[in-house]
Amino acid sequence: MPIAEANAPIDAPRGLAGVIVTETQLGDVRGLEGFYHYRQYSAVELAARRSFEDVWYLMFHGELPDAAQLAAFTAQTAVLRPLPAAVRDALPALAQAGALAGPLAGLRTALSLLGATAGFRPLYDIDADQRRADALAACAAVPTLLTALHRLGQGQQPVEPRADLGHGANYLYMLTGEEPQPEQVRAIEAYLISTIDHGFNASTFTARVITSTGADLAACLVGAIGALSGPLHGGAPSRALDTLDAIGTPDRIDAWIRDRVLRGERIMGFGHPVYRTEDPRSRMLRGIAEGFGGPLVEFALQVEARAEALLAELKPGRELHINVEFYAGVVMELCGLPREMFTPTFCAARVVGWSANILEQAEDSKIIRPAARYVGPPPPQPLPAAAAL
């Protein structure tokens, strides 16, 4: 085949929807079935029955750990939680600078500083063991960075991590300064596990594109965080809860939903670009919320039922169900997390999935370099004379 023909551009759908760009052993989302998995295991089953460290090990090593491996891995990651002095000393200024933007904005700079301080080198120049070591260091430090930035932004001192607590319990402890209740720990761990990875979403794809250039691990993660910060991606959990606040009472549900739909506005917490059935993460989180009970949960259940009925009426033929953000916001609120920490908490989990994807992509030396169709004025045009000064 001639080279020109072999390299001919291929038209792809807008947003690259459904386009397969690589192969992965990390997992997949089967949207028509309402199912997703991490490697060979149901992600929802893992969230219900395993610890965060179990699933972290699975994503990095390809298998679930036995008892000895889990103990060693838990100890290994726990000692990586404290921050280097240079990073810790810079956090007050970062928190002050990002007071309006929140911890996720500060994390981008802090993670870059962590990578520089730790001496992260380009992935292209290091072996698989060093890549994994860098990934472990970054994943362990992100919760510490996020909670410290949040507390500093609230005029409080950061809480040092505890090596004797599991990942989820330590995260809540660093956030609040108090040892959390067991039901809170189990709820937040289930949420964290359920959001570790979810196919080739925007932030994961961004991380893999940057990885394909051979950049260092911190650079890859910072790019992914930038993608996650968008409200159409990870920035939605608090907005879904804001929807419940805006509706206010059960008697306002129908009118509020109908008005927004007829005006063509998106209702945060509903609809997903992949799932055409109920989001399995939402089903799990709904169950966790129901375990807590209370007025907020009862109201969320009412809004879900009426919103789905109205969406079916007003948008026939569309499968619009709640997505992970709807009950994620409810669960995080019940666990005592402030709303400005909802998306950062998502990030504290997803950093493990990004890192697993980075490690996998780093094994492929081919740079990701798609094409675009030029649609501007036809070139070449005569170059006008420069304007006289």
Secondary structure, 3 states (H helix, E strand, C coil): CCHHHHCCCCCCCHHHCCCCCCCCCCEEEECCCCEEEECCEEHHHHHHHCCHHHHHHHHHHCCCCCHHHHHHHHHHHHCCCCCCHHHHHHHHHHHHHCCCCCHHHHHHHHHHHHHHHHCCCCHHHCCHHHHHHHHHHHHHHHHHHHHHHHHHHCCCCCCCCCCCCCHHHHHHHHHHCCCCCHHHHHHHHHHHHHCCCCCCCHHHHHHHHHHHCCCCHHHHHHHHHHHHCCCCCCCCHHHHHHHHHHHCCHHHHHHHHHHHHHCCCCCCCECCCCCCCCCHHHHHHHHHHHHHCCHHHHHHHHHHHHHHHHHHHHCCCCCCCECHHHHHHHHHHHCCCCHHHHHHHHHHHHHHHHHHHHHHHCCCCCCCCCCCCCCCCCCCCCCCCCCCC
